[in-house]
Amino acid sequence: MVSAIPHYTLNDGTQLPAIGFGTYPLTGDDGIKAMISAIENGYRLLDTAVNYGNEDEVGEAVRQSGIARDDIAVTTKIPGRHHEYDQAVSSVEDALRRLGLDHVDLVLIHWPNPSVGKYREAWRALVDVRERGLATSIGVSNFTRQHLADIIHDTGVTPAVNQIELHPYFPQAEMRAVHAELGIQTESWSPLGKRSAPFDQQPVTDAAEAHGVAPSQVILRWQLQLGALPLPKSANPQRQRENLDVTGFQLTEQEMNAITALGRPHGRLFGGDPDIHEEM
Ligand SMILES: NC(=O)c1ccc[n+]([C@@H]2O[C@H](COP(=O)([O-])OP(=O)(O)OC[C@H]3O[C@@H](n4cnc5c(N)ncnc54)[C@H](OP(=O)(O)O)[C@@H]3O)[C@@H](O)[C@H]2O)c1
């Protein structure tokens, strides 16, 4: 296990590890094995979703790991087809049954699906779910400034987290500024850039050479220095360790800026603009 990772304190006073483990698309026995390996390697935050179809496996990995439940944070996300109030509540209850847990540490609305127009209802449901103790913290994913303003206006409750696409080709300067303004923790999905990871780009390779680390470690260190909480996925134990081992060096301001400058207006991996892209 690598050295202890730092924590972020959320706007509701709870804490999350500064790096979590992405579990998509890990399923079945191999999925459980990969998740247990991640926990053994030091991850204490597992990110799943109803739509990943692996909540059973996540619960199983937590139980088999031998680590106390309270020492592992579990996040799930409710899907677009469950945005009506009653369905959103049942969605969380069903997720807990699959996970075999009495609460999750964080539950998110997975996508806003604005054409459906029910994310405000889903948020009211999550506020009540938290009230009942089924989730310690509540948040959203893929929400824009407007979606955030809508749900905060309705309930007076600011999400603790917004999980968004964030990697060097799409550094999300504007949404990070919105989050800073509102006190929302940024979580990064596809934090390495998935299959388009810029491991061979000069700002990344130069920093890797300067600090004697791997390009993947440079990117995850960049995430931490931006104040984001990355959720790298790896089924490989060695890469799992490597991805967590990013606290022993510091990128300079110049290195940070050069990596951020890899950003492109059309840098999203698959056109996941939350005003247009919808997932049910
Ligand atoms: N909220 C949302 O809408 C949303 C959308 C997408 C993803 N997510 C979450 O974000 C998590 C991570 O996203 P992601 O899987 O799309 O992207 P990612 O973590 O950026 O990339 C994962 C890919 O990179 C490889 N990899 C991991 N570590 C590596 C390393 N050190 N060196 C080289 N290659 C490495 C992995 O392969 P190996 O497994 O072979 O190592 C895998 O193919 C997901 O698991 C999910 O939890 C959320």
The ligand as an SDF file (V2000), in Angstrom:
LIG
                    3D

 48 52  0  0  0  0  0  0  0  0999 V2000
  -20.1690   10.3360  -14.2280 N   0  0  0  0  0  0  0  0  0  0  0  0
  -20.0010    9.9170  -15.4590 C   0  0  0  0  0  0  0  0  0  0  0  0
  -20.7990   10.2500  -16.3590 O   0  0  0  0  0  0  0  0  0  0  0  0
  -18.8350    9.0340  -15.7830 C   0  0  0  0  0  0  0  0  0  0  0  0
  -18.4860    8.8010  -17.1260 C   0  0  0  0  0  0  0  0  0  0  0  0
  -17.3680    8.0020  -17.3780 C   0  0  0  0  0  0  0  0  0  0  0  0
  -16.6250    7.4730  -16.3190 C   0  0  0  0  0  0  0  0  0  0  0  0
  -17.0010    7.6930  -15.0140 N   0  0  0  0  0  0  0  0  0  0  0  0
  -16.2190    7.1710  -13.8650 C   0  0  0  0  0  0  0  0  0  0  0  0
  -14.8530    7.5040  -14.0540 O   0  0  0  0  0  0  0  0  0  0  0  0
  -14.0620    6.3210  -13.9320 C   0  0  0  0  0  0  0  0  0  0  0  0
  -12.7900    6.4190  -14.7480 C   0  0  0  0  0  0  0  0  0  0  0  0
  -13.0720    6.7710  -16.0880 O   0  0  0  0  0  0  0  0  0  0  0  0
  -12.5580    5.9510  -17.3570 P   0  0  0  0  0  0  0  0  0  0  0  0
  -12.3670    4.5240  -17.0280 O   0  0  0  0  0  0  0  0  0  0  0  0
  -13.4710    6.3360  -18.4640 O   0  0  0  0  0  0  0  0  0  0  0  0
  -11.1610    6.6410  -17.7150 O   0  0  0  0  0  0  0  0  0  0  0  0
   -9.6770    6.6650  -17.0930 P   0  0  0  0  0  0  0  0  0  0  0  0
   -9.6860    6.2570  -15.6600 O   0  0  0  0  0  0  0  0  0  0  0  0
   -9.1210    7.9870  -17.4880 O   0  0  0  0  0  0  0  0  0  0  0  0
   -8.9200    5.5870  -17.9790 O   0  0  0  0  0  0  0  0  0  0  0  0
   -9.0490    4.2200  -17.7980 C   0  0  0  0  0  0  0  0  0  0  0  0
   -8.2040    3.5130  -18.8690 C   0  0  0  0  0  0  0  0  0  0  0  0
   -6.8280    3.8460  -18.6920 O   0  0  0  0  0  0  0  0  0  0  0  0
   -6.0650    2.6670  -18.4380 C   0  0  0  0  0  0  0  0  0  0  0  0
   -5.1110    3.0030  -17.3600 N   0  0  0  0  0  0  0  0  0  0  0  0
   -5.3860    3.1930  -16.0550 C   0  0  0  0  0  0  0  0  0  0  0  0
   -4.2770    3.5250  -15.3690 N   0  0  0  0  0  0  0  0  0  0  0  0
   -3.2710    3.5550  -16.2690 C   0  0  0  0  0  0  0  0  0  0  0  0
   -1.8850    3.8170  -16.1700 C   0  0  0  0  0  0  0  0  0  0  0  0
   -1.3240    4.1220  -14.9930 N   0  0  0  0  0  0  0  0  0  0  0  0
   -1.1250    3.7490  -17.3050 N   0  0  0  0  0  0  0  0  0  0  0  0
   -1.7000    3.4260  -18.4980 C   0  0  0  0  0  0  0  0  0  0  0  0
   -3.0140    3.1590  -18.6580 N   0  0  0  0  0  0  0  0  0  0  0  0
   -3.7850    3.2190  -17.5500 C   0  0  0  0  0  0  0  0  0  0  0  0
   -7.0490    1.5970  -18.0330 C   0  0  0  0  0  0  0  0  0  0  0  0
   -6.6270    0.3190  -18.4470 O   0  0  0  0  0  0  0  0  0  0  0  0
   -6.2980   -0.9000  -17.3930 P   0  0  0  0  0  0  0  0  0  0  0  0
   -7.5700   -1.1790  -16.6450 O   0  0  0  0  0  0  0  0  0  0  0  0
   -5.8770   -2.0080  -18.2910 O   0  0  0  0  0  0  0  0  0  0  0  0
   -5.1910   -0.3860  -16.5090 O   0  0  0  0  0  0  0  0  0  0  0  0
   -8.3050    2.0140  -18.7810 C   0  0  0  0  0  0  0  0  0  0  0  0
   -8.2720    1.5320  -20.1000 O   0  0  0  0  0  0  0  0  0  0  0  0
  -15.0240    5.2080  -14.3950 C   0  0  0  0  0  0  0  0  0  0  0  0
  -14.5760    3.9410  -13.9720 O   0  0  0  0  0  0  0  0  0  0  0  0
  -16.2980    5.6640  -13.7140 C   0  0  0  0  0  0  0  0  0  0  0  0
  -16.2630    5.2950  -12.3380 O   0  0  0  0  0  0  0  0  0  0  0  0
  -18.0990    8.4870  -14.7560 C   0  0  0  0  0  0  0  0  0  0  0  0
  1  2  1  0
  2  3  2  0
  2  4  1  0
  4  5  1  0
  4 48  2  0
  5  6  2  0
  6  7  1  0
  7  8  2  0
  8  9  1  0
  8 48  1  0
  9 10  1  0
  9 46  1  0
 10 11  1  0
 11 12  1  0
 11 44  1  0
 12 13  1  0
 13 14  1  0
 14 15  2  0
 14 16  1  0
 14 17  1  0
 17 18  1  0
 18 19  2  0
 18 20  1  0
 18 21  1  0
 21 22  1  0
 22 23  1  0
 23 24  1  0
 23 42  1  0
 24 25  1  0
 25 26  1  0
 25 36  1  0
 26 27  1  0
 26 35  1  0
 27 28  2  0
 28 29  1  0
 29 30  1  0
 29 35  2  0
 30 31  1  0
 30 32  2  0
 32 33  1  0
 33 34  2  0
 34 35  1  0
 36 37  1  0
 36 42  1  0
 37 38  1  0
 38 39  2  0
 38 40  1  0
 38 41  1  0
 42 43  1  0
 44 45  1  0
 44 46  1  0
 46 47  1  0
M  CHG  2   8   1  16  -1
M  END
$$$$
